[in-house]
Every structure is written in C-alpha cells, then in structure tokens.
Amino acid sequence: MVILLFLATAAVCAVIDVPLLTRGSRRRDLLVWGLFWITGIGVVVCSLYKINVPSPLLLVMMIYKPVNNLFTSWFY
C-alpha cells in the first residue's frame, strides 16, 4: 500500500516537472532528471521492500584502490 502511495506521488511530481523541461527544449536536462528520478525510485523501492543493496562506496573504493597503490609506490 505504501508503494502505491509513493508511486502516485512520484507520478504527480513527474507530471509537473516534465512539461517544464520539455518546453525549453532541454533534452539533456530531461535525460539527467530521468536518470536521477529512476535511480531515486529504485532506491526507495529497495528500501520499502527491505532489499539489501551494497553500498556505492564499495565501487568508489574499488576504483580508487589501484590509484592509491600507485601513488603509494611512487612516494613511499
């Protein structure tokens, strides 16, 4: 029941926002808005259904660990 309330609120917000973005021929803004909107809805749905999702910080750590090791080998 809560998910339906959330999706109805999201639909109302989308109905308000999308015409404002399409009127000014702002396609890139609309694309970025859509990506953030979909990501946010996905996060809320995972939270409502109590689905464990790994932290995005793990991805950042995986990317920067080799860079950190490289700088460590250069400067120590």
Order of alpha helices (4+ residues) and beta strands (2+ residues): alpha-alpha-alpha
